[in-house]
Amino acid sequence: MKPGVIKVKTNKEVCQGCRTCEAVCSLNHTDAVSPQTRGIQISELGQLGKFKITVCQQCFDMPCAEACPEKIIARNAYSGAVVIGEGCIGCGSCAEACPFSAIVMTDFDGEVKPFKCDLCGGLPECVSACPRQALSW
């Protein structure tokens, strides 16, 4: 897969802030709905009814991978997603380097690790779950 071909595209004009995408992402990845474990984040802007959607843009140049001291961030050959591999030390360098703030540091049973969109292996579940079609790919 060519880098950046598949990514979750957002339309904040139609997002109603229901957070269904967050719940589906969390459930799909951790078998529980948790606000800490989601690869997509919805935040309300200062204006009533306006929302910001933050999700990894699967950058071509992968600044998160460049910042990783363990060099464990790579592109999945099938989906094209930028994924964090085994061996992460939880330093947070990738989250700091992300130009979209799309990597969140999450506590997994006392161990802090980065969490980001991995495109659900190639078919992003959040896209089909969005009741307003605010997401596409």
N, C-alpha and C positions, 0 to 999 in steps of 0.2 A: 504494500500500500504506500502511496506517495505521502510524504509528510504533510500534515495539515489538510488533507482531503476531507476527512471526516472530522467534524467538530460540531459541538452544539451551538447553534446560532440562536440568538435571543431577539425578542421583539418586546421591549419594555412598554411600548404603547398599549399593548393588549393584556399585559400581566395584571392580574387582580390581586396578587399577593396571597394566594390561598396556601402556598407552600406544599402543594401536592408533590411537586417535583422533588423537594427535599426529603419528604417522607418516603417516597418510592426509592430514591437513591439509597437512603440509609437502610431501609428494609432489604433491598436487594444485596447490599454489601455486608450487612452485619446481622441480618435476621431480627432486627429490632429497629424501632423508630427512635432515633436519637438526634438531637440538634447538633451534636458534636461530630457525628459521622455522616457527612454528606458532601458530595463532590460539587454541588450547586448550592448557592446561597442567595436567598431573597432578603433584601433589606428595604425598609420603607424610607423614602426620601422625605425631606421636609414638607413637601406638598401632599395634601390628603389624596390618597388613591394613586400615588406614583411610586413605583418600585424599581430598584436596581437589581439586576440579575448578574451574579458573578459565577463564572464557570471557566475552567481551563480552556484556553484557546489552542491547545496543542501546538504551541509555537514551533516554527520551522527551526529556529536557532537554539531552542531549549535552554534559556538562561538558568533554569532550575538545575539542569544536568551539569552545566558548567560550574555552578556553585557547590555542587555536592562533593565533599571531600572524599567520600567512599566510592564515587563514580558508579553508583548503582541505579541511576535514573537513565532509562533508555526508551526508545520508541518500539512499541509492539509491532512486529512485522505484519501481522494480520489486520489489526484495526487501525494502525497508525497512531494510536494513543501514546502519549508520554506517560510511562508508568514507573512507579517507585518499586524497585526490586528488594529482595531479601538482603539483610545486612545493614539496614538503616540504623544509624546511631542516634537519631532524634535531635540533631544539632540545630535544626531549623534554618539552615543556610538556604535550602531550596525555597522555603516560604518567603524569606527575605528577598530573594532574587526574583521572585515571580512578579512581572510587571502588571499583572491583573489582580493580585492578592487572592488568587484562586486556590492556593494551598493553605490548608488550616492545620495547625498543630493540635493533635487530639490525644487525649489520655486513654490508652487502651490498658485497662487493669494495672494502673500505676506506671505504665511505660508510655512516654510521650513520643508520638510518631506523626509524620505528615500524612495528610489525607487529601486526595484530589480526584477529580473526574478521570476515570479510565475508560470512558465510553462504553461501559458495561460489556467489554470484549468486542465491540463492533456494532451493537444495536442499542443505543442509549435509551434506557427505560423511561427516563424523565420526559422524553419527547412525546411518546405515545400516551403518557399519563396526564399531560397538561390539558385541562378542560377548556382552555382558551386558545390553544395553539400558539402560545407565546414562545414555544421552543420548536426548533426544526434542526435538521442536519443535512 
